[in-house]
Amino acid sequence: MTVAPRPADGQLDQSPVSLADFADLAREVLPAEVWDFVSGGSGVETTLAANRAALDRVAVLPRVLAGVEQPRTDAVLLGRAQSMPVAVAPMAYQRLLHPDGEPALAAAAGAAGVPYVLSTLSSAPIEEVVAATDGPVWFQLYWLRDRALVADLLDRAHAAGCAALMVTVDVPVLGRRLRDARNGFALPPEVIAANLPGGRDDLAHAGTPGVSAVAVHTGAVFAPVLTWADLAWLRGRTRLPLLVKGILDPRDAVRAADAGVDAVVVSNHGGRQFDGAPATATMLPEVVAAVGDRIEVLVDSGVRSGTDVLRALALGATGVLLGRPLLWALAAGGRAGAQAALDLLAVELRDGLTLTGCADPGQARRLRTLTGG
Ligand SMILES: Cc1cc2nc3c(=O)[nH]c(=O)nc-3n(C[C@H](O)[C@H](O)[C@H](O)COP(=O)(O)O)c2cc1C
């Protein structure tokens, strides 16, 4: 796998004017199988496409004569003020995209004033990523077969100063990602799961035709069964704010709220897990109706612009996780690329608030939406 030469950190060849432009830049520099790993979904990618289609169907009814000149974009998530109601979604193996990997994206998030969610499958150690940014880092936990290892990761996240814990509950097994299987996708030797003991690393690096080595590796280390009792154990083990990511059914959101979590993330993993799951924009209003008065409700999957953030707010979300566009931006320009993408998102969000007559994101949550355009 060869990575094409790319602009030095701090420069971008062209000036992207939308997050989609970063995808075009990334595609030019990334090996085809890395592009596929990041951009693809599971199965025939029905859910991947549904996420976008559902967001596109959400029309937001603007208010006029509101006298708003410069809306504020700042918001409070989990009790902490930030520059906009956005956080960087947890995403594995960021050194696949750029040698600077997680520390670069975390630093960009810190500079932009938004939290960075650090994946269990980070290719840089927790401590190195936290040290690279002035901003808050939330630790994302995948439940591992080895409970002692889970406890060790939690201890390390606490000791490093992570500000919240996010447990992902939609990966009992990795979704069948056909692009990766067709590509016989395996991690290059320099990209490792830096927070896990090295014993199973060879599995992620063994290229086999027709098989995703990443799927084989996660199958070996992830716990295939996760229950509400495990969530209760986790709640009892940390005083940090706890988020559960991967909720779609409002009944699960109610159980999570009953279990004492601080937030749910309505997510279908960007269409990478159960292909056939509904779009998150479809389920978000039901989840907000079920638990929005008790806990925070965040959403991800398919968000590609400030307009999409505004749509999510208008559907009742308190915050949004931004995923793939930031990996594309990281690939295109390292830390500077990711920062440019977050700056662009802030501009788009501010424009959206202005154009819908909102003084701040809180007002956007009171806008009416219509589906069907
Ligand atoms: C390359 C890649 C790696 C990911 N790794 C993780 C992960 O380690 N943990 C996790 O909870 N979610 C992971 N996700 C899912 C994201 O957190 C998020 O739910 C998804 O990307 C949102 O969809 P979007 O990219 O279309 O915005 C990953 C997504 C991508 C694209």
The ligand as an ORCA input file, in Angstrom:
! r2SCAN-3c Opt
* xyz 0 1
  C     -13.084      4.806      9.410
  C     -14.087      4.800     10.525
  C     -13.732      4.250     11.743
  C     -14.640      4.236     12.798
  N     -14.239      3.754     14.014
  C     -15.089      3.829     15.063
  C     -14.640      3.457     16.361
  O     -13.498      3.074     16.544
  N     -15.537      3.547     17.374
  C     -16.828      3.980     17.183
  O     -17.598      4.037     18.146
  N     -17.257      4.360     15.977
  C     -16.422      4.314     14.916
  N     -16.844      4.755     13.692
  C     -18.202      5.316     13.550
  C     -18.187      6.833     13.809
  O     -17.949      7.112     15.165
  C     -19.530      7.484     13.433
  O     -20.572      6.817     14.085
  C     -19.777      7.485     11.931
  O     -18.586      7.710     11.221
  C     -20.793      8.563     11.602
  O     -21.092      8.562     10.251
  P     -20.473      9.620      9.199
  O     -19.030      9.264      9.079
  O     -21.228      9.316      7.976
  O     -20.700     10.980      9.735
  C     -15.948      4.765     12.618
  C     -16.288      5.320     11.380
  C     -15.381      5.351     10.350
  C     -15.789      5.982      9.049
*
